[in-house]
Amino acid sequence: MYYLGIDGGGSKTAVALVDDRGELIACHHGGPSNPVSVTLKEIEKTMDDLFGQLKQNHQEQFSQIKSVCAGVAGTENSHSKDELRLLLKSKFPEGTTVQLCHDALTALYSGTDGEPGIVNIAGTGSITFGVTADKNVVRSGGWGYLLDHTGSGFGIGRLALQKVFEAYDGFIQPTMLAEFVLKRFRISSPPELIPVIYGTSESRSRIASVCEDVFAAARLDDKEAVDIVKQAADEIAKSISHIIHNHFKGLDQMNVVLTGSVFKSSDILLPLLQKDLPEGVKLILPKSPPVVGSVIESYQVLHGTCPEDFVKTLHDSFARGD
């Protein structure tokens, strides 16, 4: 008996084939599968390419897959959800259990090993999800980079660029951020940032990339950078606390999984978050990618719970890169 996990996003999709002990048989990566950003035809091509790679080397194991879980971004807002579910089911023999779920659930499970809790995903954008014991998904934030709070790569980078220009105009004292940002974009003065940021399809990702410079400057005690990091941590903590207050009140312990590129600087962020969050919150940085959460859910769909030895073997297998 084999299990298949799928983690689908706007830029890439991962699939992982695992046996009934939790050993990773194969893992492959392919193109996008978010139905908000690509068509069903494009998603089908991505899946066919990935499944084809699995079949090429593991035909027998692929034919014995009993449960599939696909955590795909964008499905909660997509009119194509039912069509996507049918598309996935068509790729496997009749009798194979195929589940299409919110990618927040699989991101959470990669850190909680199948237990309910909260996950904050902070990359270019930022969103917080809560997943209850009955797998009901609630959310806070995630309304797009122009409307969201500052607890994201874009929000942090935007604030940093504002400080760079405020320092250039003389409103605040010089900041180390200017030196780091100019070096990043290989320019010599802040006005040269204008064509770098405006009038390009890459402006959002370029602004978000400045997040790295903010954390670098904060480690050197640059006042403006430290203030930006504190503001971001405060916004993330508010989002998490909001979901706890409204959906998980009264629990002695709450698992909170933190994922996304912003948490590469967890050494700075975690102490700030822990200070602002309610007592009993356990912050978790997943040791495995979200596709592991998909595998765990594919197992739980059939068996109800996931045994500790399966989960341990699964994490160990991914850590080895089998």
Residue, then its C-alpha position, 0 to 999 in steps of 0.5 A: m500500500y502506498y500514499l501520495g502527497i501533492d503540494g500545489g502552488g502558484s509557481k511549483t508543485a511537489v509530489a511525494l510517493v511513500d510506502d506504508r512504513g513512511e519511507l519516501i519512494a520518490c519526490h518530484h517537482g514541477g510547474p504551477s497548479n494554483p487554479v487561480s493563476v493557471t488553467l485546468k489544462e495547465i494543471e493537468k499538464t503539470m500533474d501528467d508530467l509529475f505522475g509520468q516521472l513517478k510511473q517511469n521508475h516506480q510503475e508498480q508502486f504507483s499502481q498500488i497507491k490507495s490514498v492521495c491528498a492534494g493540498v493546492a493553493g487557491t482552491e478555496n476561492s476557485h470555481s474550478k474546485d470540483e473540476l480539479r478534484l475530478l481531474l485528479k481522480s481520473k489519474f488513479p484507478e477506481g477505488t483510490t481515495v483522492q482528497l483535494c484540500h486547503d493548502a493551509l491544512t497540509a502546511l500545518y500538518s508538516g509541523t504538527d504531524g496531523e494535529p490541529g492548530i494554526v499556521n502563519i505563512a509569511g513569504t511575499g505575502s502573509i496569511t494566518f490559518g487556523v485548522t480545527a479538530d474537525k478540519n474546519v479552516v479559518r483565516s486572518g489576512g491574506w488579502g493581497y500585497l496592497l491591502d495586507h499588513t506589514g508581517s510579510g516580505f513585501g510589507i517589510g521591504r516596502l517599509a524599508l524602502q520608505k525609510v531609505f527615501e526618508a533618510y535621503d530626504g533628511f527626515i530621519q537619520p541615515t540608516m544602514l538600510a540604504e547601503f544594503v538596498l543600494k548594494r542589492f540592486r547595484i545602484s549608487s543612490p536612492p533615486e535610481l531605485i525608481p526605475v528598479i521598482y516601478g514599471t516592471s512586472e517584478s516590482r512585487s518580488r523586488i520589494a519583497s527581496v529587501c526583507e533580507d536586508v532589513f534582517a541583516a541591518a537589524r542584526l547590526d542594531d540599525k534602529e530603523a531596521v529593528d523598528i520594522v522587524k518589531q512592527a512585522a512581529d507585532e502584526i503577525a502576533k496580532s493575526i495569530s492571537h485573533i484566531i486563537h481568541n475567536h476559534f481556539k479559546g480555552l486551550d492550554q496549549m496551541n500549536v502554531v506553525l511558522t512557514g515562508s521565507v520571512f521565517k528564515s530569520s527566526d532567530i530574530l522573529l521567534p523571541l519577539l513573537q513569543k513575547d507578544l503571543p498568549e501563554g501556552v503557544k508553542l511555535i513550530l518551524p517545520k523540519s519538512p516541506p508542506v508535501v509531507g503534510s499532504v502525505i500525513e493527511s493521505y494516511q489519516v484519510l484512510h486510517g483516522t490517525c497517523p502512528e508515530d513510527f510512520v511520521k518519524t520515518l517520513h521526516d527522517s526519510f525526507a531529511r536524508g533526501d531519499 
